[in-house]
Amino acid sequence: MIEDALPPLPSDADLRRLVHFSAGDGRIWLAGQRMVLIHAAALGSLRRELMQTIGRETTRRVLMRSGYAAGERDAALARQVRSEASLFEMFAVGPQLHMLEGAVQVTAERFEADVDQGRYHGIFRWDHSWEVETHVRDFGPQAEPVCWMLLGYASGYTSAFFGRPVLYKEVACCACGDAHCRIEGRPLADWPDGEAMARDYDADSLLVRLEDLHSQVETLRSSLEPADDLGPLVGRSKAFTGAVDLLRKAAVTQVTVLLTGETGVGKERFARALHAMSARADKPFVAVNCAALPGELIESELFGAEKGAYTGAGAARPGRFERANGGTLMLDELGELPLPAQAKLLRVLQHGEIERLGATQVRKVDVRVIAATNVDLEAAVAAGRFRRDLLYRLDVYPIRIPPLRERADDIEPLALHLLQRFCALHDKRVTGFTDRALDAMRHHPWPGNVRELENLIERGVILASAGEPIDVDALFAAAPTSTPVTVNASGELERRSTDDSGALYDELQRRQLSLEALEDALINDAVDRAAGNLSAAARALGLTRPQLSYRLQRLRERARR
């Protein structure tokens, strides 16, 4: 596509409706991304301090990379907001968002694009650049362009929009005495000095070294952290790190551990991590869910059975304790264990001996037991469903795994960890989460804990479009409802109804429907869906039956004209 005579930029009403001011909780949203209104003078102060501490060149590159990241985020909106528009109107989302965000006034002077051939040439004029104003105020007229963040934004936006590197040069700048700032963009390969331009977006050598050191520290730390075959346990909250510290201390001993916590908190992950950190790591880890075993078979499952011990026992069979010999046995849902099996379990814990069903000899086993339960064992003892002496034997080293609602600081790293896993599992690239999705996860009560989070992240990966972030509606059945405040055409704040009347108005304009035609369509549809039942159709439309009959009569009269 080649735009010789560029049309005017389309209306930005669709973009203004994406800006929501939530004054009640102090947040501003652009679609699913959290935004911040900040004084240009404050940004200028930051710019000045960077110049004075790390120098002009490093400051320029840092700000360019910051702008590049912002442009990438905004590019994800373009194809969502104007999926049916022309290429130019779709691309115009970036310049218009840049203006809406208060960065600069943009005028398109040249836009040539051939997506299939990978060709692009764009020239844009800038006026009222905030960077020019703040930089000249602090440093006076300049010999070189200074719109660094704006330039990075244009490169990041265009590269993400077309899915290939496109870089811009600022060929004129008001800070240098020009009447306007002007940028020119081409694919990286079309610039003779493209490699040098691309290096502006590489991390600075000092930052690279710091990042390398950070990665080395993280690698060493992860080697000391609890982990199993699914990777390290993820968390940084005080409640989580407290539980992990207890786990680490128990790992170097042979103590029987009792893991408690709500369903879905990850008790089996903790048990596997404990086994992996212990001296038994190269021996078997056997997990058994006591609640899933039939009561009449649970003893034979745990302790084994000799041939003929019961009907159907055609051969001797070792139990779970024997299979775990030398390693670790996890007894999940221990509170569901029948009383006779509890008595035998007590003997194993006290003497390290088991007796198969139908056997006359005891067998020695060397097994570390990790018990797990989500029930209150003290209450079970009081109700006569659990042996007190067994509780005392198990309660030597209890570790309570906190529920996810007590681990708010862990939600984001857990979500990102699970995102990587499910993206790999489903072979799909998703670019993280929107700020609104992260905010919704932080405020969710998580009755299903980490297991619920796993399910939501997997669903989000499946529902999200490839190459885009996961928004709140892909995670939860319904997004949080509120009455947003948005920006009207005059730049004033106004409260917008949650019925999305603006979108309805745009659809009316697109289809060139009159209000009368819309009413007729709604009435006919309501009657059709109610199978001709006028009372039901009237209720659906919020009308009385006589009111609907009157409107139907008018509709038929108009149809006969």
KOLVEXLUM-738812 format. One record per residue: residue in three letters; z, y, x of N, C-alpha, C, O in turn. Coordinates in steps of 0.05 Angstrom, whole numbers, plus 5000, padded with zeros to 4 digits. Each point is the difference from the previous one (the first is absolute). Layout:
ALAZYXZYXZYXZYX...
end
This chain:
MET500049765017500050244983500050255018501650015019ILE496750184974499850255015500350234981498650024980GLU503350165025500550234983498850245014501150115018ASP496549974973498750245011501250254989500950185015ALA499149854958501250234987502649894988499949884978LEU502350185035502549884991500850124973500050244997PRO500849594984501150104975502850115005501249955021PRO499850214960502850105003502049765000499449794989LEU502950255022502049794999500749954971500250194984PRO500349565009500849944972502750124993501550095018SER499249904956502650094992502249845013499749755004ASP502450385004502249865012502349934980502249935008ALA497150084966502049944980501149725003502449954996ASP495849865011500949725003502049985023501749825000LEU498050345021501849995022502650144994502249915008ARG497750324978502450144993501849834983502550025001ARG496349804982501749834983501549795017501949874990LEU497250095034501449805018502450125013501649855011VAL498750424988502350135012502350024980499750144980HIS502549735025502250004982502550125014500849915021PHE500450294966502550125010502349884985500350054976SER501449815037502449884988502450165009501549915018ALA498850324970502150185009502849884996501950075015GLY498449754966502749894995501149845023502450005005ASP495849875010501049845023498950105027500249875020GLY498550374979499250125025497749875014499949995025ARG498149904960497749875013497450104988499950094977ILE498049905039497350084992498249765007500349885021TRP498050054960498249775004497150094998499250164983LEU499249735035497150024998499049714996500049845018ALA499350104957499549724992502549845008502250074990GLY497649735027502349845007501450095025501949875009GLN497250355004501150085025501950244997499450194986ARG502849795028501950224998499150235018499149955023MET501150294967499150245014502450185004502149974987VAL497650225031502150205005498850285002498050035014LEU503150164971499250285004501750115023502449994999ILE496350125021501450115023498850265008497650044998HIS504150145011499050275009498049975023500549855019ALA497350294979498250015023501350105025499449925022ALA502550264974501550115023501649785014500350005024ALA500849814960501549785012498249825016500749915022LEU496950044968498149845015499150155025499749885021GLY500150394977499350165023502249985021499450005024SER503150004967502249985019500049745014500549995025LEU498949794961499849745012497750005021500349895022ARG497550234970497750015018500750155025499349925022ARG502250304975500750175023501949845019499750015025GLU502249854964501849845017498649785014500649945023LEU497549934964498449795013498450125023499949885022MET498950354973498450125022501750065024499249975023GLN503350124972501850085022501249765014500850035023THR499349744964501449775012498049805012500549905022ILE497450044963498249795010497250115008498349855009GLY501350414987497550125008497850004979500249864980ARG497850315025497950044980498449754994499649934977GLU499549935044498249774995501449784985498849884982THR503650065027501549784986500650084971499849844982THR501050415014500550104973497549984983500149914977ARG497650175034497549994985499449714991499349954977ARG501149865041499349724993502049894980499349854982VAL503350225021502049904982499450114971500249844981LEU499150415017499550124974497449894988499749964976MET498349995041497549884990500549724989499049934979ARG502749915035500649744989501650014974499649834983SER502150365015501550044975498250064977500249894979GLY497950305026498050064980498349774993499349954977TYR499949895043498349764996501449814980498749894982ALA503950065023501549824982500050104972499849854981ALA500650425015500050114973497349974987499849944976GLY498050105039497349974989499549714991498849964979GLU502149855037499749724992501349944974498949864983ARG503550255012501549944976498550124976499849884979ASP499150375024498650124978497449874993499150004977ALA499649875043497449874996500349774980498149944986ALA504249945013500449774982499850094971499449844982LEU501150425012499850104973497250054990499449984976ALA498850085043497350094992498649804982499050084979ARG500849675030498549814984501549914975498949894981GLN503850165019501549944975499650214979499549944977VAL500650315032499950224981497250054988499750064977ARG498349915040497250064992498249765005497950035013SER502949744978498549765005497250014988498249865010GLU501450294969497450014987498350255008497850044990ALA503350125027498750255007497949965022499849785012SER498750434994498049995022501549995027502450055001LEU496249885020501249975026501350275008502250015011PHE496350214985501150265008502550074985501950105011GLU498149864962502350064984502449835008502350095000MET497149655006502249835009501150095026502450015004PHE495850065015500950095026501650264998501850065016ALA497450114964501350264997503049994994501450205002VAL499649564992502849974995501650095024502050144997GLY497149795028501450085024500250305003502250115003PRO495550044998500150295003501750134977501550195005GLN498249704971501550124978503049955002501650174993LEU499149595016502949955004501050175023502350104998HIS496149955022500850175022500650284990501950135009MET496549964973500550274988502449994981501750185001LEU498549614983502249984982502749985015502050104990GLU497949785033502449985017500750255015502050025015GLY496350184982500650265012499250035029501050185014ALA497349644997499450005028497850205007500350145020VAL497649874964497750175008498150014976500049824983GLN498450395016497850014980497549875012499350075023VAL499449754963497849855010497550074985500050004975THR497850055040497450044988498049805014499750025024ALA499149814960498149815011497350145005498950124983GLU500249865042497450125007497849795005497750064997ARG503149705011498049795005501449734995502249965009PHE496449874976501149734995497749814999498649984979GLU500949875043497949805001501449735005501449975020ALA498149844962501349745003498249784991498850024979ASP501149775037498649764992501949775007500249915023VAL501250004956502149805005498849745011501249895019ASP496650024971498849755009499250025029500349805015GLN498550424994499150035027502250105019499650015024GLY502750074965502250095017499650285011501150075021ARG497250094965499550275010501750204984500549974976TYR500350245039501650214987499850255017500049995025HIS499750244961500150265014501250204980498850054979GLY503550055028501350194982500850255014501050005022ILE498650234965500950265010501650144978499050024977PHE503450075030501750134980501150255012500850025023ARG499350194960501250255008502950014990500649924978TRP501150185040502850034993500850304999499250155017ASP502449914963501150274999503049984994500949814987HIS500750385023502950014995501449765011501849894988SER497450025036501449785013502950075006500550205013TRP501349634978502850065006500549985030501850135011GLU496749705003500549975029499150255015501350085019VAL496550044973499250255013502150214996500750145019GLU500349894957501950214994502649975017500950195012THR500249564989502549965015499550015030501750115015HIS496149784994499549995029499550285012501150075020VAL497250084966499450275010502550184999500450175017ARG501349794962502450154998501849965024501350185010ASP498949574999501849935023498750045027501450075019PHE496049884983498749995027497750195003498850025022GLY500550134957497950195002497249874999499849764996PRO498150415007497249895000499649785021501350005021GLN496949814972499749775017497149975010498150114988ALA501649755034497349955011498949744989497649955003GLU504149884985499149744990501149964972502150124993PRO496549724990500949964972502849894999500949865018VAL500550204959502849914998500649854974502449944995CYS495650004989500549864974500249705005498349844991TRP503850085023500249725010500749804978498749804997MET503350274987500749814978497849994979499449784990LEU499450455004497850004981497649835010498849864985LEU500650165041497949855012500649704998498249844994GLY504350095013500849724998499849894972499149774996TYR501650404984499849924972497149944993499549794988ALA498750385019497249964993499049745013498549854987SER502250105038499149765013501249754988498649804995GLY504050214999501349774988499049944972499549774993TYR500150454991499049964973497249885000499549814986THR498750315029497249915000499749725011498549844990SER503050105032499949735011501049794980498749794997ALA503550274989501049814980498149984976499749794988PHE499150435005498250014976497649825005499249854983PHE499650185040497549855006500649735014498249835003GLY504250125005500749755012498949975029499749775009ARG499850455004499149995028500850265013500350204986PRO500049815041501050245013498150244997497749985008VAL503350234981498550254998501850225010502250044990LEU496950115030501650215013498850274996497550034999TYR504250175000499150284997500750165024501949955015LYS496450264990500650215019500450264985498650054980GLU503250115030500250274989498250185017500750085022VAL497049994966498050155015500450304998498750155016ALA503049944966500750294998502850014990500849844984CYS500750375025502850034991500750294999499450165018CYS502049914960500850284997502050095022500150235006ALA501349585005501950075022498450095025501250135017CYS496349804984498350085023498350254993498350075016GLY502250054961498650244992497749954982498650194992ASP500849565000497849944982500850094971502350014993ALA495650044991500550084972501149784984501650054981HIS497749705025501049774985500549785020498949995022CYS502849824970500249755015497849824989499450014976ARG499549825041497949824991500249745016500550005024ILE499149784961500149745014497549854994498650044980GLU500749785039497649844997500849715006501349945020GLY497949884962500849725003497749815003498050034986ARG502249775031497949795004501549745006502350005008PRO496349774988501149755009500650015030498750145015LEU503349714994500950005028497649955019499850145020ALA498549674973497849935018497950225002498550005020ASP501450194961498050215001500950245018498450185005TRP504149825003500950225018499649925029500949795008PRO497850375008499749945028502749965015500249835018ASP501750334973502749985012501949864981502450065000GLY496649754985501649874979502449855011502250014988GLU497549865035502349855011502350195008502349944995ALA497050295016502050205007501350114975502550044999MET496050004980501150104975501949794988502150074990ALA497149685011501749794989502649975014502049934988ARG498150145038502549985015502150204990502349965005ASP496850254982501950194988501849864979502250094995TYR496849704994501549864979501549755011501249864984ASP498650095042501549795013502850115005500450245004ALA501649584996502750085006500150105029498749895018ASP502950324987500350115027501349795018501549834991SER497950195035500949805019503049984999501149785002LEU500350444996503049994999500949854976501849845001LEU496950234976500849874975499349705001501449834990VAL496350115023499349715003502149855016500849784993ARG500150355029502049865016502649974984501349785002LEU499550424983502449984984499749784979501849844995GLU495850144993499549804980500049725013501149814988ASP497850165036500149745014502949925005500749774996LEU500950425014502849945005501449924974501749824999HIS497750334979501249934975499249724991501749854990SER495850085014499149734992501449795016500749794990GLN499750265037501449815016502949964991501049784999VAL500350454994502849984990500149844974501749834996GLU496350234986500049854975499549715004501149834985THR497250105035499549715005502549865010500649784991LEU500850365028502549885010502049984977501549804999ARG498650404984502050004979499349784980501849864991SER495750105003499249804980500649725011500649814984SER499350165043500649735011503049934997500849775001LEU500850444995502949964996500850004971502349934993GLU495850144989500750024972499749734987498549835009PRO503050134969499749754984497149974990498950204991ALA500049565012497249964991499749714993501649835008ASP496450114976499249724994497049985002498850185012ASP500149614977497149975003498450214985497650025004LEU503750134978498650224986500350275014499050204991GLY502449805032500450245015502950104998501749864990PRO498850375021502850115001500950084972498450074983LEU504349935014501150114976499750315002500650125020VAL498550004958499350285001502150164986500749954977GLY500350265036502050174987501350185021500349925023ARG500650314968501450195018502450134986501350175013SER499249774962502250124986502749905011500149795014LYS502050364981502649925011500949744987501249835014ALA498350134960500949754988498549765011501249795004PHE496250255001498449785011500849945029500449765007THR499950445010500649965028502849885003500549855019GLY501350214962502749885001499849704995501349845014ALA497150074967499649724995498749865023500749775007VAL497350365005498649885023501849975024499849815015ASP502050394989501949985022501849764997500649865019LEU500350094956501649764995498449755006501049805011LEU496550204981498249775004499749945030500149775009ARG499550445006499549975029502549895014499849835018LYS502650264973502449895012500549714993501049855017ALA498250074959500349724992498149825014500549765003ALA497150355005497949835011500849855025499149785005VAL502650345011500849875026502349814997500949895019THR500050074956502249814995499049774983497649994994GLN504249844998499349774982501350044972500149814985VAL500950435009501550044976498249964975497650075000THR503649814979498649984974499950274988502050144998VAL495649944992499650274990499549994970498549834990LEU502850354995499550024971498650264995501150225004LEU496449764987498450244993500250054970499449834984THR501450415009500350084972498250244995499350155018GLY500049884957498350234992498449934975499849774993GLU499150444995498549964976497449845005499249975023THR499749924956497549865003497850185010499750234992GLY498749675027497850155011500650185024498350145009VAL504249855001500750185023499049895026500050145020GLY499349604981498949895025502049825014500150005025LYS501549854960502049835013498749785017501049945022GLU496749954969498749795017498950135025500049875021ARG498950374978499050145024502350045020499649965024PHE502850114966502350035018500749745012500649985024ALA499449804960500749745010498149915022500849895021ARG496650154974498049925020500350175026499649895022ALA501050364975500450175023502449915016499950005025LEU502249934961502449905014499449755016500949975022HIS497649854966499249755014498350075024500449895021ALA497750304976498250075022501550135023499149975023MET503150164972501550135022502049815013501150075021SER499449714966502149825010498949815021497649995005ALA504349855007499149815020498649764987499049835014ARG501050164960498749784985497150074992498849854985ALA500150375026497450104991497849795003498150014984ASP502149815036497949815004500449744984498549815003LYS503650194980500649774983499350064971499250234994PRO501049574988499050054973501650214984502450035004PHE496250114979501350174980499249894973497649994994VAL504349934991499549874974501450174978502450055002ALA496150034978501150154978499849844974498049874995VAL504150144990500149854974501250194979502050125004ASN496649894973501050154977501649824982498949834986CYS503750205015501849824985499550024970500449804985ALA498750435005499550034971497549864992499749944976ALA498550005042497449884993500149705000498149874991LEU504150015019500249715001501449894976502050114991PRO497049674997501349884977502849905008500449905022GLY501650144960502749935007500449725009501749945017GLU496849874970500349715007498849935027500649795011LEU497850395000498749945026501050175023499249955023ILE502450244971500750205021501549875023499650085023GLU502249724971501549885022498149835018500250015025SER497949854963498249855017498150185016499249935022GLU500150304966498350195014501550125024498850035021LEU503750034976501550125022500949795021499850055024PHE501349734966501349815018498449745005500749855018GLY497150114967498449765004500949774983502150014987ALA496449775013500649774984499049755014498050005014GLU503549784983499249745010498249864979500050074977LYS498549745032498349844983501749874978502049885005GLY497150164970501449884977502450154991501549914982ALA499050335029502450154992499850094971502150034987TYR495550005003499650074971497349904992498349935017THR501250074957497549904990497750165011499950244998GLY498249625015497750145012500350055029498150085013ALA504349864999500350045029499049755014501649825006GLY495850174999498849775012500249995030499449805013ALA501550424999500350015029502250205007500650184985ALA500549785039502150195009498650275006497850015010ARG503650214983498850265004502150195011502250034988PRO497250115034501950205011500150244982498050074987GLY504350065012500350254984499450255017499249985023ARG501250244964499450265014501850045024499150115020PHE503449804979501750045023498949855024500050115023GLU499149654973499049845023497450135010499550005024ARG498850104958497550125009500550265016498450075017ALA503950064977500650245014501849955025500950195012ASN499549564995501849945022499250155026497749995008GLY504250145004499550165024499250294993500150175018GLY499149884957499150264992501750144979502549995002THR496250134979501450164980499249914972497749944995LEU504350044987499549944972500850234983502450095001MET495850024983500750224982500349884972498249874989LEU504150184999500649914973499850254982502050154998ASP495849894989499650234983501049944972500149774992GLU500850444994501149984973502349795001500249834983LEU501650205036502249815004501849994975501249794995GLY499050424991501850004976499149814979501649944982GLU495949965019499149804980500449715009499349824985LEU502050145037500549735010502149864983502150124995PRO497449644995501949854984502649955015500049985025LEU502249984961502649965013500149755018501150025022PRO497849754969500149775018498650055027500949925021ALA496850224978498550075025501650205016499850005025GLN501750174962501750195015502149865017500550085022ALA500649714967502049855015498849875025501250015021LYS496449884977498749885023499250225020500249965024LEU499050274966499350225018502450095016499750065024LEU502649954964502450085014500649815023500850095021ARG498749654974500549805022498150055023500849985024VAL496750084970498150065021500850245017499949995024LEU501050224962500850245014502449965017500350115022GLN501649724969502549965014499749805023501150035021HIS497349754975499949785019497349955012499749845019GLY498250294971497349945010499049734993498549885016GLU502450004962499349734992498850004972500950144982ILE497049695014498949964974500049704994500349835017GLU499450114957499949724991497849984980500150124978ARG497849735029497849964981501049864975501949855001LEU496750204977500649854975499549705005497949935010GLY504049904983499749715003500749915028499749765005ALA501150425013500649925028502949935003501750094984THR499049765036502849935006500950135026502349975008GLN495850175006500750135025499450304999498250094986VAL503450055029499550295001498250065024499849845018ARG498850384980498250085022500850285010500650184984LYS499349855042500650265012497550184999497849905006VAL502550344987497850195001501050265013502350084997ASP495950055017500550255013498350214986497750055008VAL503450084972498450184984501650264996502450004994ARG496250225010501250264993499350064971497750014993VAL504350054991499550054971500150304995501850145008ILE496149954978499950284990499949984970498149894989ALA503950204997500149994971499250284989500650205013ALA498149794964499150264988500549984970499549794987THR501350435001500450014971499950284990500650195014ASN498549844961500050264987502150014978500050194984VAL501849615014502150004980502650055013500349975025ASP501650124960502750065009501549735002500949894980LEU499550015045501349745003502950014992501149804990GLU500350425013502850034991500149964970501849864989ALA496350264996499949964971499449714993501049894981ALA497249995035499349724995502449825005500449804985VAL501350265035502449855004501950034977501149804990ALA499250445000501850054977499149864975501649924984ALA495750045014498949864977500049705003499249854982GLY501650055042500149715004497349895008499649754999ARG498550425009497349905007499649975030497949915009PHE504150185007499649995029502849945012502050114992ARG497949735029502549915013501150235017498550135016ARG504149924981501250225016500149935030499550175016ASP501149574990500149935028497350025014499850075024LEU498049884961497350045011499450305004498850085020LEU502150084961499650295003501450105025498950165015TYR503649754990501550085024498549925025500050145020ARG498849624979498649895024497450165005499250045023LEU499550064956497550145003500450305005498350135012ASP504049974980500450295001501150095026501250225002VAL498449625019500950085027498450255009501250195012TYR496249814984498350215010498050084979497749925001PRO503250244979498250094979498350245010501150185014ILE496449834978498350235005498750084973498649854988ARG502150395003498850104976497450155006500050195016ILE497849724973497450145003499850214978499949934977PRO499950325030500050214980497550004983497849935010PRO502450144965497650024983498250245009501050185014LEU496549814978498150205010500850294991499450195013ARG501949834963500750274991502150135018500450244999GLU501049595017501950115019498850055027501350085020ARG496049864982498650025026497650194997497849935007ALA502750314982497850184995498450065025497550044999ASP503849985024498650065025498249775009498250045017ASP502149724971498449775008497549964984498349855007ILE501650304970497849954982497350065012498149844998GLU501650395015497450075012499249815022497749905000PRO504050055021499149805020499549734989498249865010LEU503350054971499549744987497350004987498449815002ALA501050414983497550014985497750005019497949874995LEU502350285028497850015019499649725014497849925005HIS504549955000499849735012498649814981498349845009LEU502550164966498749834980497150074995498349834995LEU501150435007497250094997498349875021497849914994GLN503150095031498449885021499549704995497949895004ARG504349984987499749714994498049944978498349825003PHE501950334975498349944977497150105005498149884989CYS501650335026497250085007498749795017497649944995ALA503949945023498849785016499549754983498049875003LEU503950074979499749774983497650024982498549814996HIS501050434992497850034981497650135014498050064986ASP502049975040497850115015499050264988497650034993LYS504350155004499350264987501450225015502349985007ARG496250244998501150235014500950214980498550104984VAL504149965017501250214983501450195019501449925018THR498350344977501050205019502850104993500550244999GLY501349574997502850084996500650064971498749894981PHE503350285014501050074974499850314996500250155020THR499349934956500250294994503050085001501849834997ASP498750435008502850095000501349954973502449944999ARG496050084979501249964974500849714996502049944987ALA496449875024500749724999502649945016501749854990LEU498550275034502449965016502450124985502249885000ASP497550354988502250124985500949834977502449964995ALA495649924990500749834978501549755009501849914987MET497449985036501449765011502850075008501949844996ARG498550405015502750075009501950034975502449955003HIS496650124974501750054977500049774980501350024979HIS497349765027500049774983502649845004501049995022PRO500249904956502649865003499849735013502049895009TRP495649994993499649745014501849784990501549895016PRO498450044959501649774991499249745013501649825002GLY495850165007499149755013500150025030499249815014ASN501950424997500450035029497449975016497850074991VAL502449815033497749985018497849834988497650055004ARG503149744980498049844988498350164980497649964998GLU503750224988498550174981498250195016497850054992LEU503350065030498350185017497649855010497850115000GLU502549645009497749845009497949984978497650035006ASN503349914970498149974978498550264994497650004995LEU503950225006498750264994498050085021497850104994ILE502949855032498250075021497449834999497850105004GLU502549654991497749824998498250094977497650015002ARG503650064975498450104977498750265007497750044993GLY503750145022498850255008497649965018498050144997VAL502249675022497749955018497649904984497850085006ILE502749764974497849894984498750214983497650014997LEU504150174991498950204981498850245014498250134989ALA502849945034499150245014497149975009499149785006SER499450444995497350005010500149975030501750125013ALA496449744998499949965029499750265014498450174992GLY503149875030499850245016501550244988499850225011GLU501849734968501550224988503049924999500649765001PRO501250444996502849934999500849894972498650044981ILE503649825018501049894975501650214986501950125012ASP497449944963501550204985502049864981500049754998VAL501650414989502349894985499149824977501349814993ASP496450264994499149844977499049735008499849824983ALA499550135043499249745009502549825006499749765001LEU502650375002502449855006501649934975500849774996PHE499550434986501649964977498350004975497850115000ALA503249774979498449984976499450274988497850044989ALA504050155014499550274991501250205020502249965010ALA496350244995500950215019502250164987500150034975PRO501850095040502050174989498850234984498150135009THR503049924968498950214982501550265004502549995004SER496250234995501250265001498050204989497649934996THR503350315000498250214991499550185024501650175007PRO496149805006499550145026499350294996499150084979VAL501550075041499150285002497750015019500249895022THR497550234970497750005017499050295003501350194991VAL496449845021498950265007497550064982498249834999ASN501750404988497750064984497950155016500450045024ALA497450044963497850125015500850275012498750095019SER503450044971500950265011502049965022501150205010GLY499549564997501949955021502950014990501950025016GLU498549974958502750024988500949724993498449824994LEU504350145006501149744992500149984970500750204986GLU498649575004500249954971500849714995499249835016ARG502350124963500949734994497749864985498850104981ARG500649665029497849844988501149774984501849865010SER497250104967500949774983499249745013498049985014THR503749824982499549745012497749854986499349785008ASP499650344971497849864986497350045014498049894992ASP502150265031497650045017497750124983497849915001SER502950304985498050134983497850125017497750024990GLY502950065035497950115017497849805004497750075000ALA503149675005498049805005498449954974497649955001LEU503750064976498649974975498050234996497749954991TYR503150295016498250234997497549965018497850054992ASP502749865033497849965019498149794989497550025003GLU503649774984498349794989498350114977497749924997LEU503550254986498550124978497750165011497849994989GLN502750175033497950165011497849825012497650064997ARG503249735016498049825013498249884979497649985004ARG503649934974498549874979498850194979498649924982GLN502150345022499050214982500749944970498350014983LEU504249925013501049944973501350254989501450155014SER498249904960501550214986502649894990500449764999LEU501450424994502649924989499749844974501449814995GLU496650274989499449864975499149725006500849814987ALA497450165033499049735007502249825010500149764995LEU501750365021502349855010501749904978500949775000GLU499750414980501649914977498749784985501349814992ASP496150215003498549794986500249735015500549794987ALA499250225039500149765016502849874999500249764998LEU501950405003502749904999500649874973501249794998ILE497950344981500549904973498649734996501149814990ASN496350185017498549754997501249785016500249774991ASP500650295034501249795017502649904989500649765000ALA501150434989502649914989499649824976501449814996VAL496750264987499449844976498949725008500849804988ASP497450205031498949755010502249825011500149764995ARG501750355021502049845013502149904980501349795004ALA499050364974501949914979498649834979501149934980ALA496449985026498449834982499850114972500249854980GLY499550425018499650124974502650074986499950124978ASN502449825034502650064987500650295005500850075022LEU498850104958500350295004502950085005500550195015SER501449674974502850075006500749955029501350175012ALA497849604999500549945028498550205018501150095020ALA496449984973498550195016501350275000500150145020ALA501049944957501350264998502550015017500550205014ARG501049584986502449995017499350035029501450135015ALA496449734993499250015028499250285009500450085023LEU498550084958499150275006502250214995499550245005GLY502849684985502150194994499550164975500950234997LEU497549664984499350134975501249854976500949775002THR499150374975500749864976497449874989497850085009ARG502449734973497649884989498250194985497650005004PRO503550194980498350204987498650185020497650074996GLN503850005026498750175020497649855013497950125005LEU502549625000497849855012497749974980497650025008SER503049934967498049984979498350254998497650004997TYR503850235005498650264998498150035024497750094996ARG503249845028498350035023497649804999497850075009LEU502749694981497849814997497950104981497649975005GLN503350164973498150114981498350225013497650014995ARG503750165021498550215014498049885020497850105002LEU503149695012498249875019497549894986497850035010ARG502649844967497749884985498150224990497649975000GLU503650254992498450224990498350125023497650064996ARG503549965028498550115022497849805008497850085009ALA502849664988498049805008497650004981497749935008ARG502750164966497850004981498350255002497850014989ARG503150195027498450255002497549965016498550185004
end
